[in-house]
Amino acid sequence: MEKHIVRVLETSMITHNVKRFVLERPPGLHFESGQATELSINKPGLVDELRPFTFTSINTQDHLEFMIKIYSHRDGVTKALGLVEAGDQLIVHEVFGTITYHGSGLFIAGGAGITPFISIFRDLKSKGALAGNKLIFVNRTPSDVILKGELEESLGDNFISVVETPEDPGVPACFISEEIIKSYLDSDSEFCYVCGPDSFTKVVVDFLIDLGVNPAHIIIEQ
C-alpha cells in the first residue's frame, strides 16, 4: 500500500468544528480535484487508524490541504486530529474517488460534503472555467457553512445557501427539496454532483431521478 509520512505545516479552525490542515506534499503524488485519500496520524496506536478525507487543495499546488470535521465528543480519529498541530506528522495513503469534474452543472452538498467541490471549484477558477456551475450548499446552521466568503466570491449568484436552522428568528427555516433543486436545474441532461452524508445523498439522488436527470449524469462517491 502506498503511503507517505508528511509534516503538518499549518492548522487552523475555519468553523466551530472544522479544522484546516496544510501538509507537505510528497513527491510524485497526483490527484484529481474531487478525489480523496486515507489519512492516519503518525503516533503510536494511531498509525493504522486510517480514515478517508478529501483534498481541498488542487493538484498544481506545492502543498496538500484538508478540511476535516472534528467530532471532539467522540473518542475517535477526528478527536485525535483535533489535537494535531504544526510540526506533527500524518500519513497520506493511496488516492481514490469517483467525484471528479465531467462538465458544468449543478453541485449539491450537505455539510462537510462540500470538500470535494472546494477543490473542483478552485481548480476551475484557476483555469478560468468556473462559469456555468451552480452550488446548493445545505447546512444545519449559518455557523456550519464552510468557506462561505470564498464560495460567494467565486460563484456569486450561483451560490445558494440552504440553512435548516437560521440563527435569525426572522429568517424562515429551509430544507433541501425537489422544488428547490428544480428551480436551479437548467436541464435534465446537465451533470449533477452530490456529496454529503449517505442519507442526504440518497434523498437528493432520488429527487434528481424524479426530475428526469439521466442517472449517468449524477456524480456521487461510489
GROMACS elastic network, one bead per residue, 0.5 to 0.9 nm:
[ bonds ]
;  ai    aj funct       b0    kb
    1    93     6  0.73119   500
    1    94     6  0.70819   500
    2    92     6  0.82837   500
    2    93     6  0.55307   500
    2    94     6  0.54408   500
    2    95     6  0.89353   500
    3    91     6  0.64136   500
    3    92     6  0.54321   500
    3    94     6  0.65537   500
    4    26     6  0.65444   500
    4    90     6  0.82911   500
    4    91     6  0.54492   500
    4    92     6  0.50527   500
    4    93     6  0.64055   500
    5    26     6  0.80590   500
    5    42     6  0.74493   500
    5    89     6  0.65518   500
    5    90     6  0.58865   500
    5    92     6  0.63822   500
    5    93     6  0.88961   500
    6    23     6  0.65225   500
    6    24     6  0.55293   500
    6    25     6  0.71639   500
    6    26     6  0.69380   500
    6    42     6  0.89379   500
    6    88     6  0.85506   500
    6    89     6  0.54901   500
    6    90     6  0.55402   500
    6    91     6  0.61150   500
    6    92     6  0.72166   500
    7    22     6  0.88747   500
    7    23     6  0.58637   500
    7    24     6  0.56144   500
    7    25     6  0.88146   500
    7    86     6  0.75647   500
    7    87     6  0.59281   500
    7    88     6  0.58660   500
    7    90     6  0.64352   500
    7    91     6  0.87495   500
    8    11     6  0.75975   500
    8    21     6  0.69679   500
    8    22     6  0.60702   500
    8    24     6  0.65252   500
    8    84     6  0.82575   500
    8    85     6  0.68397   500
    8    87     6  0.53357   500
    8    88     6  0.54927   500
    8    89     6  0.57032   500
    8    90     6  0.69430   500
    9    21     6  0.76619   500
    9    22     6  0.54339   500
    9    23     6  0.52416   500
    9    24     6  0.65975   500
    9    63     6  0.89348   500
    9    85     6  0.82153   500
    9    86     6  0.50027   500
    9    87     6  0.63487   500
    9    88     6  0.83448   500
   10    20     6  0.79705   500
   10    21     6  0.59471   500
   10    22     6  0.50386   500
   10    23     6  0.71149   500
   10    85     6  0.70085   500
   10    87     6  0.81120   500
   11    19     6  0.69132   500
   11    20     6  0.53988   500
   11    22     6  0.63314   500
   11    84     6  0.80339   500
   11    85     6  0.60152   500
   11    86     6  0.62486   500
   12    18     6  0.87126   500
   12    19     6  0.57067   500
   12    20     6  0.52379   500
   12    21     6  0.69989   500
   12    85     6  0.87628   500
   13    16     6  0.68374   500
   13    17     6  0.71363   500
   13    18     6  0.58768   500
   13    20     6  0.60192   500
   14    17     6  0.77560   500
   14    18     6  0.57753   500
   14    19     6  0.58711   500
   14    20     6  0.65227   500
   14    67     6  0.82993   500
   14   146     6  0.71190   500
   14   147     6  0.75595   500
   15    18     6  0.51104   500
   15    19     6  0.72519   500
   15   143     6  0.67078   500
   15   144     6  0.64605   500
   15   145     6  0.75177   500
   15   146     6  0.66095   500
   15   147     6  0.85261   500
   16    19     6  0.84352   500
   16   143     6  0.71537   500
   16   144     6  0.73722   500
   17    68     6  0.83334   500
   17    69     6  0.57106   500
   17    70     6  0.53816   500
   17    71     6  0.73639   500
   17    72     6  0.83434   500
   17   144     6  0.79545   500
   18    67     6  0.63289   500
   18    68     6  0.53494   500
   18    70     6  0.57942   500
   18   112     6  0.83815   500
   18   144     6  0.84642   500
   18   146     6  0.78354   500
   19    66     6  0.81275   500
   19    67     6  0.55289   500
   19    68     6  0.52833   500
   19    69     6  0.63495   500
   19    70     6  0.68246   500
   19    81     6  0.86414   500
   19    82     6  0.72989   500
   20    65     6  0.70944   500
   20    66     6  0.57671   500
   20    68     6  0.64619   500
   21    64     6  0.80571   500
   21    65     6  0.55411   500
   21    66     6  0.52276   500
   21    67     6  0.63779   500
   21    68     6  0.79090   500
   21    85     6  0.85444   500
   21    86     6  0.86241   500
   22    57     6  0.89216   500
   22    63     6  0.67417   500
   22    64     6  0.57080   500
   22    66     6  0.67631   500
   22    86     6  0.85811   500
   23    63     6  0.58096   500
   23    64     6  0.50072   500
   23    65     6  0.62076   500
   23    66     6  0.83880   500
   23    86     6  0.88103   500
   23    89     6  0.86774   500
   23    90     6  0.82166   500
   24    62     6  0.77282   500
   24    63     6  0.52009   500
   24    64     6  0.62445   500
   24    65     6  0.89575   500
   25    28     6  0.87536   500
   25    29     6  0.74026   500
   25    61     6  0.86269   500
   25    62     6  0.61296   500
   25    64     6  0.55271   500
   26    29     6  0.59503   500
   26    63     6  0.84070   500
   26    64     6  0.88293   500
   26    92     6  0.87163   500
   27    30     6  0.88703   500
   29    59     6  0.87605   500
   29    94     6  0.89418   500
   29    95     6  0.84261   500
   30    59     6  0.65152   500
   30    95     6  0.78685   500
   31    34     6  0.84195   500
   31    35     6  0.64361   500
   31    36     6  0.79630   500
   31    55     6  0.84329   500
   31    58     6  0.80920   500
   31    59     6  0.60171   500
   31    95     6  0.65260   500
   31    96     6  0.81887   500
   32    35     6  0.56986   500
   32    36     6  0.87456   500
   32    55     6  0.89594   500
   32    58     6  0.76214   500
   32    59     6  0.65915   500
   32    97     6  0.88442   500
   32   100     6  0.66949   500
   32   101     6  0.86139   500
   32   119     6  0.87295   500
   32   120     6  0.84476   500
   33    36     6  0.85947   500
   33    54     6  0.89024   500
   33    55     6  0.72454   500
   33    56     6  0.77490   500
   33    57     6  0.78428   500
   33    58     6  0.59994   500
   33    59     6  0.70377   500
   33    99     6  0.81688   500
   33   100     6  0.61394   500
   33   101     6  0.74951   500
   33   116     6  0.67842   500
   33   117     6  0.78740   500
   33   118     6  0.84271   500
   33   119     6  0.50859   500
   33   121     6  0.85386   500
   33   122     6  0.85980   500
   33   123     6  0.69381   500
   34    54     6  0.68759   500
   34    55     6  0.69767   500
   34    56     6  0.79107   500
   34    97     6  0.72122   500
   34    98     6  0.77317   500
   34    99     6  0.51628   500
   34   101     6  0.74551   500
   34   115     6  0.77063   500
   34   117     6  0.61506   500
   34   118     6  0.79641   500
   34   119     6  0.60168   500
   34   120     6  0.58348   500
   35    53     6  0.87633   500
   35    54     6  0.59244   500
   35    55     6  0.64757   500
   35    95     6  0.68838   500
   35    96     6  0.57862   500
   35    98     6  0.67834   500
   35    99     6  0.61992   500
   35   100     6  0.66964   500
   35   116     6  0.65810   500
   35   119     6  0.87299   500
   36    52     6  0.66439   500
   36    53     6  0.54668   500
   36    55     6  0.55854   500
   36    94     6  0.84814   500
   36    95     6  0.57031   500
   36    96     6  0.54445   500
   36    97     6  0.57352   500
   36   116     6  0.78435   500
   37    51     6  0.81971   500
   37    52     6  0.55820   500
   37    53     6  0.57199   500
   37    54     6  0.63314   500
   37    55     6  0.74983   500
   37    92     6  0.67807   500
   37    93     6  0.59163   500
   37    94     6  0.56694   500
   37    96     6  0.59744   500
   37    97     6  0.80791   500
   38    50     6  0.56297   500
   38    51     6  0.50463   500
   38    53     6  0.60188   500
   38    54     6  0.84898   500
   38    91     6  0.82056   500
   38    92     6  0.62065   500
   38    93     6  0.52858   500
   38    94     6  0.67579   500
   38    95     6  0.75555   500
   38    96     6  0.86718   500
   39    49     6  0.81173   500
   39    50     6  0.53696   500
   39    51     6  0.54890   500
   39    52     6  0.63277   500
   39    53     6  0.69404   500
   39    90     6  0.66728   500
   39    91     6  0.55249   500
   39    92     6  0.50102   500
   39    93     6  0.62808   500
   40    43     6  0.87373   500
   40    46     6  0.65246   500
   40    47     6  0.55640   500
   40    48     6  0.66643   500
   40    49     6  0.56640   500
   40    51     6  0.66223   500
   40    77     6  0.80594   500
   40    81     6  0.89126   500
   40    89     6  0.89879   500
   40    90     6  0.57097   500
   40    91     6  0.51255   500
   40    92     6  0.69837   500
   40    93     6  0.83173   500
   41    44     6  0.85317   500
   41    45     6  0.88839   500
   41    46     6  0.55156   500
   41    47     6  0.54593   500
   41    48     6  0.82617   500
   41    49     6  0.76125   500
   41    50     6  0.82503   500
   41    77     6  0.83755   500
   41    80     6  0.82019   500
   41    81     6  0.75523   500
   41    84     6  0.83542   500
   41    88     6  0.84130   500
   41    89     6  0.64257   500
   41    91     6  0.60274   500
   42    45     6  0.87155   500
   42    46     6  0.65566   500
   42    47     6  0.51492   500
   42    48     6  0.88394   500
   42    88     6  0.78314   500
   42    89     6  0.53729   500
   42    90     6  0.51785   500
   42    91     6  0.61335   500
   43    46     6  0.54987   500
   43    47     6  0.59539   500
   43    88     6  0.88981   500
   43    89     6  0.79373   500
   43    90     6  0.84851   500
   44    47     6  0.64224   500
   45    48     6  0.72833   500
   45    49     6  0.78458   500
   46    49     6  0.51083   500
   46    50     6  0.81532   500
   46    77     6  0.78792   500
   46    80     6  0.87673   500
   47    50     6  0.74917   500
   47    90     6  0.85279   500
   47    91     6  0.75579   500
   49    77     6  0.71340   500
   50    77     6  0.82693   500
   50    91     6  0.88015   500
   50    93     6  0.85308   500
   51    77     6  0.75898   500
   51    78     6  0.87996   500
   53    66     6  0.71040   500
   53    67     6  0.81322   500
   53    68     6  0.72228   500
   53   115     6  0.85807   500
   54    65     6  0.87937   500
   54    66     6  0.64621   500
   54    67     6  0.78542   500
   54    68     6  0.85951   500
   54    97     6  0.87088   500
   54   115     6  0.61170   500
   54   116     6  0.58061   500
   54   119     6  0.86621   500
   55    58     6  0.74206   500
   55    64     6  0.70170   500
   55    65     6  0.59271   500
   55    66     6  0.52652   500
   55    67     6  0.78992   500
   55   115     6  0.72003   500
   55   116     6  0.67044   500
   55   118     6  0.86163   500
   55   119     6  0.66797   500
   56    64     6  0.77625   500
   56    65     6  0.54194   500
   56    66     6  0.52953   500
   56    67     6  0.67660   500
   56   115     6  0.58946   500
   56   116     6  0.64360   500
   56   117     6  0.79991   500
   56   118     6  0.56830   500
   56   120     6  0.82521   500
   56   122     6  0.84332   500
   57    60     6  0.84911   500
   57    61     6  0.69304   500
   57    63     6  0.75632   500
   57    64     6  0.57126   500
   57    66     6  0.71596   500
   57   118     6  0.79989   500
   57   119     6  0.55534   500
   57   122     6  0.77998   500
   57   123     6  0.85444   500
   58    61     6  0.58023   500
   58    63     6  0.88036   500
   58    64     6  0.78603   500
   58    65     6  0.84355   500
   58   119     6  0.56677   500
   58   120     6  0.77724   500
   58   122     6  0.69785   500
   58   123     6  0.59896   500
   59    62     6  0.81114   500
   59    63     6  0.88092   500
   59    64     6  0.84410   500
   59   119     6  0.89130   500
   59   123     6  0.81985   500
   60    63     6  0.88284   500
   60   123     6  0.86460   500
   61    64     6  0.73925   500
   66   115     6  0.80851   500
   67   112     6  0.82589   500
   67   115     6  0.69543   500
   67   146     6  0.89177   500
   68    78     6  0.77046   500
   68    81     6  0.85332   500
   68   112     6  0.76466   500
   68   115     6  0.86551   500
   69    78     6  0.71970   500
   69    82     6  0.89837   500
   69   112     6  0.68020   500
   70    73     6  0.88030   500
   70    77     6  0.87548   500
   70    79     6  0.59222   500
   70    80     6  0.87020   500
   70    81     6  0.72897   500
   70    82     6  0.60826   500
   71    74     6  0.56403   500
   71    75     6  0.82458   500
   71    76     6  0.78314   500
   71    77     6  0.86173   500
   71    78     6  0.57662   500
   71    79     6  0.55623   500
   71    82     6  0.82401   500
   72    75     6  0.73068   500
   72    76     6  0.82354   500
   72    78     6  0.71024   500
   72    80     6  0.82016   500
   72    82     6  0.71710   500
   73    76     6  0.88241   500
   73    79     6  0.73944   500
   74    77     6  0.86422   500
   74    78     6  0.81496   500
   74    79     6  0.65328   500
   75    78     6  0.82579   500
   75    79     6  0.62124   500
   75    80     6  0.79684   500
   76    79     6  0.54433   500
   76    80     6  0.65753   500
   76    81     6  0.88774   500
   77    80     6  0.50442   500
   77    81     6  0.61561   500
   77    82     6  0.86305   500
   78    82     6  0.61177   500
   78    83     6  0.88441   500
   79    82     6  0.50508   500
   79    83     6  0.70211   500
   80    83     6  0.53561   500
   80    84     6  0.67847   500
   81    85     6  0.84189   500
   82    85     6  0.81988   500
   84    87     6  0.85924   500
   84    88     6  0.63539   500
   84    89     6  0.83346   500
   84    90     6  0.89152   500
   85    88     6  0.58650   500
   85    89     6  0.88245   500
   86    89     6  0.83730   500
   92    95     6  0.86843   500
   97   100     6  0.77160   500
   97   221     6  0.64473   500
   97   222     6  0.75368   500
   98   219     6  0.75989   500
   98   220     6  0.68374   500
   98   221     6  0.53203   500
   98   222     6  0.62806   500
   99   116     6  0.72270   500
   99   117     6  0.86790   500
   99   193     6  0.75883   500
   99   194     6  0.85930   500
   99   195     6  0.85066   500
   99   219     6  0.60685   500
   99   220     6  0.57536   500
   99   221     6  0.56069   500
   99   222     6  0.83488   500
  100   116     6  0.82266   500
  100   117     6  0.88496   500
  100   120     6  0.75004   500
  100   193     6  0.88890   500
  100   219     6  0.78792   500
  101   104     6  0.79575   500
  101   120     6  0.68324   500
  101   193     6  0.86469   500
  101   219     6  0.87009   500
  102   105     6  0.89210   500
  102   191     6  0.72761   500
  102   217     6  0.86831   500
  102   219     6  0.85647   500
  103   133     6  0.87484   500
  103   190     6  0.80907   500
  103   191     6  0.64947   500
  104   130     6  0.81072   500
  104   131     6  0.78671   500
  104   132     6  0.56591   500
  104   133     6  0.52299   500
  104   134     6  0.83941   500
  104   190     6  0.72028   500
  104   191     6  0.64374   500
  104   192     6  0.85349   500
  105   132     6  0.66408   500
  105   133     6  0.50115   500
  105   134     6  0.64822   500
  105   135     6  0.87764   500
  105   185     6  0.81241   500
  105   186     6  0.82537   500
  105   187     6  0.89053   500
  105   190     6  0.54227   500
  105   192     6  0.56723   500
  105   193     6  0.76359   500
  106   132     6  0.87301   500
  106   133     6  0.59563   500
  106   135     6  0.59714   500
  106   136     6  0.76438   500
  106   181     6  0.88093   500
  106   184     6  0.75396   500
  106   185     6  0.66978   500
  106   186     6  0.84690   500
  106   190     6  0.75660   500
  106   191     6  0.64616   500
  106   193     6  0.62840   500
  106   194     6  0.86050   500
  107   117     6  0.76189   500
  107   133     6  0.74218   500
  107   134     6  0.59804   500
  107   136     6  0.61909   500
  107   137     6  0.81406   500
  107   191     6  0.84201   500
  107   192     6  0.57712   500
  107   194     6  0.60682   500
  107   195     6  0.83438   500
  108   113     6  0.87153   500
  108   114     6  0.81707   500
  108   134     6  0.84864   500
  108   135     6  0.57947   500
  108   137     6  0.59691   500
  108   138     6  0.77057   500
  108   181     6  0.86295   500
  108   192     6  0.75313   500
  108   193     6  0.60750   500
  108   195     6  0.66365   500
  108   196     6  0.84491   500
  108   201     6  0.89418   500
  108   204     6  0.80425   500
  109   112     6  0.77596   500
  109   113     6  0.52518   500
  109   114     6  0.51196   500
  109   115     6  0.86843   500
  109   117     6  0.80685   500
  109   135     6  0.75601   500
  109   136     6  0.63678   500
  109   138     6  0.60762   500
  109   139     6  0.86619   500
  109   193     6  0.81304   500
  109   194     6  0.58707   500
  109   195     6  0.50510   500
  109   196     6  0.56983   500
  109   200     6  0.87893   500
  109   201     6  0.85592   500
  110   113     6  0.51523   500
  110   114     6  0.65978   500
  110   136     6  0.86165   500
  110   137     6  0.61062   500
  110   139     6  0.61767   500
  110   194     6  0.83037   500
  110   195     6  0.64040   500
  110   197     6  0.69152   500
  110   200     6  0.68686   500
  110   201     6  0.81580   500
  111   114     6  0.62740   500
  111   115     6  0.88278   500
  111   137     6  0.74070   500
  111   138     6  0.61886   500
  111   139     6  0.52475   500
  111   140     6  0.78226   500
  111   144     6  0.71750   500
  111   145     6  0.71946   500
  111   146     6  0.78223   500
  111   195     6  0.87979   500
  111   196     6  0.63853   500
  111   197     6  0.81173   500
  112   115     6  0.60087   500
  112   139     6  0.88992   500
  112   144     6  0.88749   500
  112   145     6  0.87735   500
  112   146     6  0.76451   500
  112   195     6  0.84829   500
  112   196     6  0.66116   500
  112   197     6  0.84512   500
  113   116     6  0.70077   500
  113   117     6  0.79653   500
  113   194     6  0.81313   500
  113   197     6  0.71130   500
  114   117     6  0.53290   500
  114   118     6  0.62725   500
  114   137     6  0.74015   500
  114   146     6  0.77494   500
  114   195     6  0.68124   500
  114   196     6  0.73604   500
  115   118     6  0.51539   500
  115   119     6  0.69174   500
  115   120     6  0.89445   500
  115   146     6  0.87634   500
  115   195     6  0.86328   500
  116   119     6  0.55455   500
  116   120     6  0.64593   500
  116   121     6  0.88289   500
  116   195     6  0.79650   500
  117   121     6  0.59320   500
  117   122     6  0.83586   500
  117   135     6  0.89249   500
  117   193     6  0.85664   500
  117   195     6  0.84774   500
  118   121     6  0.52736   500
  118   122     6  0.60980   500
  118   123     6  0.85450   500
  118   147     6  0.86961   500
  118   151     6  0.82242   500
  119   122     6  0.51198   500
  119   123     6  0.60612   500
  119   124     6  0.85647   500
  120   123     6  0.51594   500
  120   124     6  0.61492   500
  120   125     6  0.85422   500
  121   124     6  0.50831   500
  121   125     6  0.59855   500
  121   126     6  0.85323   500
  121   129     6  0.89486   500
  121   130     6  0.66305   500
  121   133     6  0.88337   500
  121   151     6  0.85555   500
  121   154     6  0.79588   500
  121   155     6  0.87667   500
  122   125     6  0.50815   500
  122   126     6  0.61714   500
  122   127     6  0.87441   500
  122   130     6  0.85011   500
  122   154     6  0.85083   500
  123   126     6  0.51537   500
  123   127     6  0.65035   500
  123   128     6  0.87751   500
  123   129     6  0.84951   500
  123   130     6  0.85070   500
  124   127     6  0.51328   500
  124   128     6  0.61146   500
  124   131     6  0.86408   500
  125   129     6  0.58398   500
  125   130     6  0.52089   500
  125   131     6  0.86288   500
  125   154     6  0.75071   500
  126   129     6  0.76667   500
  126   130     6  0.85531   500
  127   130     6  0.78434   500
  128   131     6  0.78810   500
  129   132     6  0.83521   500
  130   133     6  0.62818   500
  130   154     6  0.80274   500
  130   155     6  0.77951   500
  131   134     6  0.85814   500
  131   155     6  0.80699   500
  132   158     6  0.85300   500
  133   155     6  0.78220   500
  133   158     6  0.70443   500
  134   155     6  0.71622   500
  134   157     6  0.84350   500
  134   159     6  0.61331   500
  134   160     6  0.77701   500
  134   184     6  0.77740   500
  134   185     6  0.89551   500
  135   151     6  0.88200   500
  135   155     6  0.79064   500
  135   158     6  0.61529   500
  135   159     6  0.50550   500
  135   160     6  0.59158   500
  135   161     6  0.81948   500
  135   184     6  0.89826   500
  136   158     6  0.82565   500
  136   159     6  0.63854   500
  136   161     6  0.59888   500
  136   162     6  0.69629   500
  136   176     6  0.87677   500
  136   180     6  0.89559   500
  136   181     6  0.80747   500
  136   184     6  0.85051   500
  137   145     6  0.80895   500
  137   159     6  0.75803   500
  137   160     6  0.61667   500
  137   161     6  0.50343   500
  137   162     6  0.59322   500
  137   163     6  0.83467   500
  138   145     6  0.82305   500
  138   160     6  0.85705   500
  138   161     6  0.62082   500
  138   163     6  0.59494   500
  138   164     6  0.76016   500
  138   174     6  0.89852   500
  138   175     6  0.76969   500
  138   176     6  0.69796   500
  139   142     6  0.71028   500
  139   143     6  0.86945   500
  139   144     6  0.61259   500
  139   145     6  0.62864   500
  139   161     6  0.78340   500
  139   162     6  0.63333   500
  139   163     6  0.50788   500
  139   164     6  0.63401   500
  139   165     6  0.82759   500
  139   175     6  0.89636   500
  140   143     6  0.84384   500
  140   144     6  0.66939   500
  140   145     6  0.85215   500
  140   162     6  0.83645   500
  140   163     6  0.54957   500
  140   165     6  0.54902   500
  140   166     6  0.78826   500
  141   144     6  0.54529   500
  141   145     6  0.73638   500
  141   163     6  0.56319   500
  141   164     6  0.62875   500
  141   165     6  0.50494   500
  141   166     6  0.56254   500
  141   167     6  0.68764   500
  142   145     6  0.56580   500
  142   161     6  0.89754   500
  142   163     6  0.64461   500
  142   164     6  0.87904   500
  142   165     6  0.77837   500
  142   166     6  0.63356   500
  142   167     6  0.68959   500
  143   146     6  0.82119   500
  143   167     6  0.87029   500
  145   148     6  0.58924   500
  145   161     6  0.84657   500
  145   163     6  0.87796   500
  146   149     6  0.86596   500
  146   151     6  0.87279   500
  147   150     6  0.53541   500
  147   151     6  0.61507   500
  147   152     6  0.85494   500
  148   151     6  0.52386   500
  148   152     6  0.60441   500
  148   153     6  0.85220   500
  148   161     6  0.88628   500
  149   152     6  0.51931   500
  149   153     6  0.60848   500
  149   154     6  0.85620   500
  150   153     6  0.51016   500
  150   154     6  0.60530   500
  150   155     6  0.84543   500
  151   154     6  0.51291   500
  151   155     6  0.58181   500
  151   156     6  0.76360   500
  151   159     6  0.67125   500
  152   155     6  0.53744   500
  152   156     6  0.50118   500
  152   157     6  0.75857   500
  152   158     6  0.81709   500
  152   159     6  0.59369   500
  152   160     6  0.88080   500
  153   156     6  0.56718   500
  153   159     6  0.89825   500
  154   158     6  0.89052   500
  154   159     6  0.84619   500
  155   158     6  0.51141   500
  155   159     6  0.54079   500
  156   159     6  0.58552   500
  157   160     6  0.72482   500
  158   184     6  0.89072   500
  162   173     6  0.84646   500
  162   174     6  0.58700   500
  162   175     6  0.64969   500
  162   176     6  0.69560   500
  163   166     6  0.59592   500
  163   172     6  0.89801   500
  163   173     6  0.64856   500
  163   174     6  0.55816   500
  163   175     6  0.69127   500
  163   176     6  0.88846   500
  164   172     6  0.85556   500
  164   175     6  0.54514   500
  164   176     6  0.84699   500
  165   168     6  0.87818   500
  165   171     6  0.89668   500
  165   172     6  0.81503   500
  165   173     6  0.54391   500
  165   174     6  0.74908   500
  166   169     6  0.68437   500
  166   170     6  0.85213   500
  166   171     6  0.62183   500
  166   172     6  0.70281   500
  166   173     6  0.60386   500
  166   174     6  0.83647   500
  167   170     6  0.86873   500
  167   171     6  0.78617   500
  168   171     6  0.55195   500
  168   172     6  0.84646   500
  169   172     6  0.72815   500
  169   173     6  0.89978   500
  174   177     6  0.89435   500
  175   180     6  0.86728   500
  176   179     6  0.83282   500
  176   180     6  0.65256   500
  176   181     6  0.75916   500
  176   204     6  0.80578   500
  177   180     6  0.52997   500
  177   181     6  0.64241   500
  177   182     6  0.86243   500
  177   203     6  0.88885   500
  177   204     6  0.79475   500
  177   207     6  0.75820   500
  178   181     6  0.51847   500
  178   182     6  0.60368   500
  178   183     6  0.86762   500
  178   204     6  0.78539   500
  178   206     6  0.89469   500
  178   207     6  0.53125   500
  178   208     6  0.75508   500
  178   210     6  0.83279   500
  178   211     6  0.78002   500
  179   182     6  0.50822   500
  179   183     6  0.62858   500
  179   207     6  0.89615   500
  180   183     6  0.52695   500
  180   184     6  0.68587   500
  180   185     6  0.88528   500
  181   184     6  0.54530   500
  181   185     6  0.60490   500
  181   204     6  0.85912   500
  181   207     6  0.78696   500
  181   208     6  0.77710   500
  181   211     6  0.88356   500
  182   185     6  0.50340   500
  182   186     6  0.80186   500
  182   207     6  0.88799   500
  182   208     6  0.83614   500
  182   211     6  0.71636   500
  183   186     6  0.79261   500
  185   188     6  0.71063   500
  185   190     6  0.79919   500
  185   192     6  0.87326   500
  186   189     6  0.86150   500
  186   190     6  0.73660   500
  187   190     6  0.55221   500
  187   191     6  0.89257   500
  187   213     6  0.79732   500
  188   191     6  0.83524   500
  188   208     6  0.83808   500
  188   211     6  0.70406   500
  188   212     6  0.56546   500
  188   214     6  0.68474   500
  188   217     6  0.89938   500
  189   192     6  0.89820   500
  189   212     6  0.83102   500
  189   213     6  0.59507   500
  189   214     6  0.62774   500
  189   217     6  0.70992   500
  190   213     6  0.75959   500
  190   214     6  0.84064   500
  190   217     6  0.67516   500
  190   218     6  0.87876   500
  191   213     6  0.83690   500
  191   214     6  0.85941   500
  191   216     6  0.85694   500
  191   218     6  0.60483   500
  191   219     6  0.73118   500
  192   208     6  0.81716   500
  192   213     6  0.82054   500
  192   217     6  0.61862   500
  192   219     6  0.60683   500
  192   220     6  0.86873   500
  193   217     6  0.83033   500
  193   218     6  0.58922   500
  193   220     6  0.61732   500
  194   200     6  0.88997   500
  194   201     6  0.62371   500
  194   204     6  0.73747   500
  194   205     6  0.75017   500
  194   218     6  0.73618   500
  194   219     6  0.62724   500
  194   220     6  0.53786   500
  194   221     6  0.81585   500
  195   198     6  0.83373   500
  195   200     6  0.80185   500
  195   201     6  0.60790   500
  195   219     6  0.86247   500
  195   220     6  0.62340   500
  195   221     6  0.71717   500
  196   199     6  0.80704   500
  196   200     6  0.59373   500
  196   201     6  0.58059   500
  197   200     6  0.52225   500
  197   201     6  0.61975   500
  197   202     6  0.86974   500
  198   201     6  0.51198   500
  198   202     6  0.61816   500
  198   203     6  0.87158   500
  199   202     6  0.52269   500
  199   203     6  0.63233   500
  199   204     6  0.87261   500
  200   203     6  0.52936   500
  200   204     6  0.62068   500
  200   205     6  0.85601   500
  201   204     6  0.52339   500
  201   205     6  0.59876   500
  201   206     6  0.84905   500
  201   220     6  0.78949   500
  202   205     6  0.52182   500
  202   206     6  0.61416   500
  202   207     6  0.86704   500
  203   206     6  0.51823   500
  203   207     6  0.63254   500
  203   208     6  0.88144   500
  204   207     6  0.50122   500
  204   208     6  0.62573   500
  204   209     6  0.87059   500
  205   208     6  0.50431   500
  205   209     6  0.62068   500
  205   210     6  0.85569   500
  205   215     6  0.84994   500
  205   218     6  0.74304   500
  205   220     6  0.88384   500
  206   209     6  0.51893   500
  206   210     6  0.61364   500
  206   211     6  0.86053   500
  207   210     6  0.50813   500
  207   211     6  0.62453   500
  207   212     6  0.88630   500
  208   212     6  0.65057   500
  208   213     6  0.55083   500
  208   214     6  0.84060   500
  208   215     6  0.83461   500
  208   218     6  0.80659   500
  209   212     6  0.50620   500
  209   213     6  0.51627   500
  209   214     6  0.69617   500
  209   215     6  0.67296   500
  209   218     6  0.88270   500
  210   213     6  0.74726   500
  212   215     6  0.86465   500
  213   216     6  0.84262   500
  213   217     6  0.70442   500
  213   218     6  0.75105   500
  214   217     6  0.53512   500
  214   218     6  0.69891   500
  215   218     6  0.52047   500
  215   219     6  0.83955   500
  216   219     6  0.76288   500
  219   222     6  0.88310   500
